[in-house]
């Protein structure tokens, strides 16, 4: 459950932070020359839409990573941070692989990446894997109190 809630929120925050860090200086330079006040409102709405789309797109891989991690903890007794990274990587590879073969209809609510070739799929999986390191680490850290819990038989 932690991966399902915290994962998408952390990934959306990370993407928003990257966009703000890279885009704000450029945007301020453009606004100095253009001086359009209506552009500020439009950019605020665009930032919120980016955050919401990031949350929705990260939901399925985060749920899958959470399930993989939970199965590894319960059945293999492996609750290390590298297992959380491996679970996130497996979920991303599955998500990108699924996007290679399934093209959802326009009316579908399913968000999948459009992958044209195997090379593009590998590049996308690698990029998403790098982005998923911090959210997976945060999710693992938040599950640490659960690792110490023991069930009396």
C-alpha positions as CSV (number, residue, x, y, z in Angstrom):
1,X,0.0,0.0,0.0
2,X,2.9,2.4,0.8
3,X,4.3,1.9,-2.7
4,X,0.9,2.6,-4.2
5,X,0.4,5.9,-2.4
6,X,3.9,7.3,-1.8
7,X,5.4,6.1,-5.1
8,X,3.3,8.1,-7.5
9,X,3.3,11.2,-5.2
10,X,7.1,11.0,-4.8
11,X,7.6,10.5,-8.6
12,X,5.3,13.5,-9.4
13,X,7.2,15.6,-6.9
14,X,10.5,14.6,-8.4
15,X,9.4,15.3,-11.9
16,X,7.9,18.7,-10.9
17,X,11.1,19.6,-9.1
18,X,13.2,18.7,-12.2
19,X,10.8,20.8,-14.4
20,X,10.9,23.7,-12.0
21,X,14.7,23.6,-11.6
22,X,15.3,23.5,-15.3
23,X,12.4,25.5,-16.6
24,X,12.1,28.5,-14.3
25,X,15.3,30.3,-15.2
26,X,14.4,29.9,-18.9
27,X,10.8,31.0,-18.3
28,X,11.9,34.1,-16.4
29,X,14.2,35.1,-19.2
30,X,11.3,34.7,-21.7
31,X,8.9,36.6,-19.5
32,X,11.3,39.5,-19.2
33,X,11.2,40.0,-23.0
34,X,7.6,39.1,-23.6
35,X,6.0,40.3,-20.4
36,X,2.7,38.4,-20.7
37,X,0.9,38.1,-17.4
38,X,-1.6,35.7,-18.8
39,X,1.3,33.3,-19.4
40,X,1.8,32.9,-15.6
41,X,-1.7,31.5,-15.1
42,X,-1.4,29.1,-18.0
43,X,1.9,27.8,-16.8
44,X,0.5,27.3,-13.3
45,X,-2.3,25.2,-14.8
46,X,0.2,23.3,-16.9
47,X,2.4,22.5,-13.9
48,X,-0.7,21.1,-12.0
49,X,-1.7,19.0,-15.0
50,X,1.9,17.7,-15.3
51,X,1.8,16.7,-11.6
52,X,-1.6,15.0,-12.0
53,X,-0.5,13.2,-15.1
54,X,2.7,12.0,-13.4
55,X,0.7,10.6,-10.5
56,X,-1.7,8.8,-12.8
57,X,1.1,7.4,-15.0
58,X,3.1,6.2,-12.0
59,X,0.1,4.4,-10.3
60,X,0.3,1.1,-12.1
61,X,4.0,0.6,-12.0
62,X,4.0,1.6,-8.3
63,X,1.3,-0.9,-7.4
64,X,3.2,-3.6,-9.3
65,X,6.5,-2.7,-7.5
66,X,4.7,-2.8,-4.2
67,X,3.3,-6.2,-4.9
68,X,6.7,-7.5,-6.0
69,X,8.4,-6.1,-2.9
70,X,5.7,-7.5,-0.6
71,X,6.1,-10.9,-2.1
72,X,9.8,-10.8,-1.7
73,X,9.6,-9.7,1.9
74,X,6.9,-12.3,2.9
75,X,8.2,-15.3,1.0
76,X,12.0,-14.7,0.6
77,X,12.6,-12.6,3.8
78,X,14.4,-10.0,1.6
79,X,13.6,-6.5,2.8
80,X,16.7,-4.5,1.7
81,X,16.7,-1.3,-0.3
82,X,18.2,-3.1,-3.3
83,X,15.1,-5.3,-3.4
84,X,12.9,-2.2,-3.5
85,X,15.0,-1.0,-6.4
86,X,14.8,-4.3,-8.1
87,X,11.0,-4.4,-7.6
88,X,10.7,-0.9,-9.1
89,X,12.9,-1.9,-12.1
90,X,10.9,-5.1,-12.7
91,X,7.7,-3.1,-12.6
92,X,9.1,-0.5,-15.0
93,X,10.4,-3.2,-17.5
94,X,7.0,-4.9,-17.3
95,X,5.2,-1.5,-17.9
96,X,7.4,-0.6,-20.8
97,X,7.2,-4.1,-22.3
98,X,3.4,-4.0,-22.0
99,X,3.4,-0.7,-23.8
100,X,5.3,-2.3,-26.7
101,X,2.5,-4.8,-27.4
102,X,-0.7,-3.1,-26.3
103,X,-2.0,0.2,-27.7
104,X,-4.9,1.4,-25.7
105,X,-7.9,3.0,-27.4
106,X,-8.3,6.7,-27.3
107,X,-11.3,6.4,-24.9
108,X,-9.3,4.1,-22.6
109,X,-8.2,5.3,-19.2
110,X,-5.1,3.1,-19.4
111,X,-1.8,5.2,-19.6
112,X,0.9,3.3,-21.3
113,X,4.1,4.5,-23.0
114,X,4.1,4.3,-26.8
115,X,7.3,2.3,-27.6
116,X,8.2,2.0,-31.2
117,X,11.3,-0.2,-31.0
118,X,13.3,-2.4,-28.6
119,X,16.0,0.3,-28.4
120,X,13.5,3.0,-27.5
121,X,12.0,0.6,-24.9
122,X,15.4,0.0,-23.3
123,X,16.1,3.8,-23.2
124,X,12.7,4.5,-21.7
125,X,13.1,1.8,-19.1
126,X,16.6,3.1,-18.2
127,X,15.4,6.7,-17.8
128,X,12.3,5.7,-15.8
129,X,14.6,3.4,-13.7
130,X,16.8,6.3,-12.8
131,X,13.8,8.4,-11.9
132,X,12.4,5.6,-9.8
133,X,15.4,5.2,-7.5
134,X,14.4,8.0,-5.1
135,X,10.7,7.1,-4.8
136,X,11.6,3.4,-4.3
137,X,14.1,4.3,-1.6
138,X,11.5,6.5,0.1
139,X,8.9,3.7,0.0
140,X,11.4,1.2,1.4
141,X,12.3,3.7,4.2
142,X,8.7,4.2,5.0
143,X,8.2,0.4,5.2
144,X,11.1,-0.1,7.6
145,X,8.8,-0.1,10.8
146,X,6.9,-2.9,9.2
147,X,10.0,-4.9,8.8
148,X,10.5,-5.1,12.5
149,X,7.0,-6.3,13.2
150,X,6.7,-10.0,13.9
151,X,3.7,-12.2,14.0
152,X,3.4,-14.6,16.9
153,X,2.6,-18.0,15.7
